[in-house]
Each structure stands twice: as structure tokens, then as C-alpha cells.
């Protein structure tokens, strides 16, 4: 599973497009948190894995 795209929207929604075609959406994500996640792939991977386990 690879991350193809990370898209932050002004309504504080973060969308992550995965190589599997899945889109994971997080709400209430500030722009600064988006920048932190975008620059820390290990943390982002852990968050994605935890989100997928709760679906």
C-alpha cells in the first residue's frame, strides 16, 4: 500500500489516496497538522493503519 496523494481542504478535511484506490478521509485536521503528516511518512503510515483497522 503506497500513498499516491495527500489533499488538504480548507474545511479542515484531509484526504489520502492509496495505491489500492481507497481514499481515507480525516476531518478536523488543521493545515499545520497536514504539514506535519506530509513531512513524516512513518507517522502517516501508522495513522492510516489504525484508521483502516477501525473501519
TORFI-435068 format. One record per residue (C-alpha): x negated, y negated, z; residue in one letter. Coordinates in steps of 0.2 Angstrom, whole numbers, plus 5000, padded with zeros to 4 digits. Last residue first. Example, Ala and Ser with C-alpha at 12.3 -4.5 7.8 and 13.67 -1.06 7.14 Angstrom:
<nodes>
493250055036S/493850225039A/
</nodes>
This chain:
<nodes>
506749975048X/505749965064X/504250065057X/504149955042X/503949805053X/502549885064X/501649925048X/501849745041X/501249675057X/499649785057X/499249745039X/499449555042X/498249565057X/496949655046X/497249535032X/496749385042X/496749225031X/498549245025X/499149285042X/498349125050X/499049015035X/500749085037X/500649055056X/500248865052X/501748865040X/502848915053X/503749085053X/505549085059X/506049225047X/505049375041X/505449465024X/504649625018X/504749644999X/504549824993X/503949854975X/502649984981X/501249864978X/501949754992X/502749584991X/502749485007X/504049355010X/503849225024X/505349125029X/505148955038X/506448865028X/505048785018X/504648945010X/503049055012X/502549174999X/501249315001X/500949414985X/500249584980X/499949664997X/499249844994X/500050005000X/
</nodes>
